[in-house]
Amino acid sequence: IGSGLGTIYIGGLWMAGMKNNNVKAAAQVFQNGDFQQGPVMDASWYASQSGIWQRVWEITKDEIDNHIVNYASSGYVMPEVIENWPAHGDTSKGQAYYLAPFADVNSNGIYDPASGDFPKIKGDKTVYAIFNDDKIHNENGGDRFKMEVHATLYEFECSDYSVLNNTVFLEYDLINRSP
């Protein structure tokens, strides 16, 4: 920590397939690629929504545990990442309603952290992002999939098992939003 050295220098998702003899492919290469931030949505909204989705949500298990215990306490200041967890998309913009996983403590289907709901994460620290390939594919010329990708990077903090303590896990959930 603080050394300037990173665990992962570069990584990117590549996917390809065929449909009716047409190649569909999406690839991320260094700083360019066939992906854009955010969930799949109606094309007219991508430009105005890009700033909202141009981020990652970094959260720890300790922040969530503190929220679970204190969300109803006076003086509790909810962390921004919990308050703004991307649990729901805006359906009026063509986004899926359910996006990032969350614990729905009152089972009403609505993410409401002020009522005790909280992000569901893996490990002790998680970084979460949503992106898609619903754009012109300049890198490879393949047709778009309309694939929405939910990327979760997570790690564990373990003092008794050094291999797990030095491992970063990366999980992609691929959601086909095409007809």
Disulfide bonds with the S-S distance in Angstrom:
none
